[in-house]
Amino acid sequence: MSLISHHQDDQRFVIELANDDDALLEYRFIDATHIDFTRTFVPVSMRGKGIARALVNHGLDWAREQALHIHASCWYVKQVLSEEDSAED
Protein backbone atom coordinates (compact mmCIF):
# COMPACT_ATOMS: atom_id res chain seq x y z
CA MET A 1 0.00 0.00 0.00
CA SER A 2 1.19 3.51 -0.73
CA LEU A 3 2.32 5.86 1.96
CA ILE A 4 -0.24 7.98 3.74
CA SER A 5 0.45 11.68 3.49
CA HIS A 6 -1.04 14.35 5.72
CA HIS A 7 -2.21 17.48 3.91
CA GLN A 8 -2.75 19.70 6.92
CA ASP A 9 -3.73 22.77 4.90
CA ASP A 10 -6.53 20.74 3.29
CA GLN A 11 -7.35 18.90 6.53
CA ARG A 12 -7.05 15.44 5.03
CA PHE A 13 -4.98 12.28 4.94
CA VAL A 14 -4.34 10.92 1.44
CA ILE A 15 -3.17 7.72 -0.20
CA GLU A 16 -2.30 8.28 -3.85
CA LEU A 17 -3.51 5.34 -5.93
CA ALA A 18 -3.02 4.31 -9.54
CA ASN A 19 -4.62 6.39 -12.32
CA ASP A 20 -4.27 9.59 -10.28
CA ASP A 21 -7.05 8.50 -7.93
CA ASP A 22 -6.76 9.32 -4.25
CA ALA A 23 -8.22 7.70 -1.18
CA LEU A 24 -9.07 10.26 1.50
CA LEU A 25 -9.83 10.76 5.16
CA GLU A 26 -11.08 14.30 5.72
CA TYR A 27 -11.44 16.14 9.00
CA ARG A 28 -12.21 19.53 10.49
CA PHE A 29 -11.31 21.16 13.75
CA ILE A 30 -14.29 21.96 15.93
CA ASP A 31 -12.01 24.04 18.13
CA ALA A 32 -8.39 23.89 19.26
CA THR A 33 -8.83 20.61 21.14
CA HIS A 34 -11.61 18.79 19.22
CA ILE A 35 -11.40 17.15 15.80
CA ASP A 36 -14.24 15.78 13.70
CA PHE A 37 -13.48 13.13 11.08
CA THR A 38 -16.03 13.97 8.41
CA ARG A 39 -15.49 11.70 5.40
CA THR A 40 -13.64 8.75 3.98
CA PHE A 41 -13.45 8.05 0.27
CA VAL A 42 -11.91 5.14 -1.62
CA PRO A 43 -12.48 4.72 -5.38
CA VAL A 44 -14.88 1.87 -6.17
CA SER A 45 -12.20 -0.19 -7.89
CA MET A 46 -10.03 -0.14 -4.74
CA ARG A 47 -12.67 -0.83 -2.08
CA GLY A 48 -12.45 -3.89 0.14
CA LYS A 49 -8.64 -3.80 0.30
CA GLY A 50 -8.23 -2.20 3.74
CA ILE A 51 -7.41 1.26 2.40
CA ALA A 52 -10.10 3.13 4.34
CA ARG A 53 -9.13 1.26 7.51
CA ALA A 54 -5.48 2.23 7.05
CA LEU A 55 -6.42 5.88 6.60
CA VAL A 56 -8.70 5.89 9.63
CA ASN A 57 -6.17 4.13 11.85
CA HIS A 58 -3.50 6.60 10.77
CA GLY A 59 -5.76 9.61 11.34
CA LEU A 60 -6.90 8.39 14.75
CA ASP A 61 -3.30 7.71 15.81
CA TRP A 62 -2.31 11.21 14.74
CA ALA A 63 -5.25 12.81 16.58
CA ARG A 64 -4.40 10.89 19.75
CA GLU A 65 -0.74 11.94 19.50
CA GLN A 66 -2.00 15.54 19.35
CA ALA A 67 -4.17 14.89 22.45
CA LEU A 68 -7.30 15.87 20.51
CA HIS A 69 -10.81 14.87 21.52
CA ILE A 70 -12.14 12.77 18.65
CA HIS A 71 -15.58 13.09 17.07
CA ALA A 72 -16.82 11.26 13.98
CA SER A 73 -19.43 12.53 11.54
CA CYS A 74 -18.26 9.86 9.09
CA TRP A 75 -20.10 6.56 9.52
CA TYR A 76 -16.99 4.52 8.83
CA VAL A 77 -14.89 6.31 11.44
CA LYS A 78 -17.75 5.80 13.92
CA GLN A 79 -17.68 2.08 13.11
CA VAL A 80 -13.92 1.83 13.71
CA LEU A 81 -14.23 3.70 17.02
CA SER A 82 -17.09 1.42 18.06
CA GLU A 83 -15.00 -1.66 17.24
CA GLU A 84 -12.13 -0.26 19.33
CA ASP A 85 -14.51 0.34 22.26
CA SER A 86 -15.83 -3.23 21.98
CA ALA A 87 -12.32 -4.65 21.94
CA GLU A 88 -11.47 -2.81 25.17
CA ASP A 89 -14.46 -4.29 27.05
Secondary structure, 3 states (H helix, E strand, C coil): CCCEEEEHHHCEEEEECHHHCEEEEEEEEEECCEEEEEEEECCHHHCCCCHHHHHHHHHHHHHHHCCCEEEECCHHHHHHHHHHHHHHC
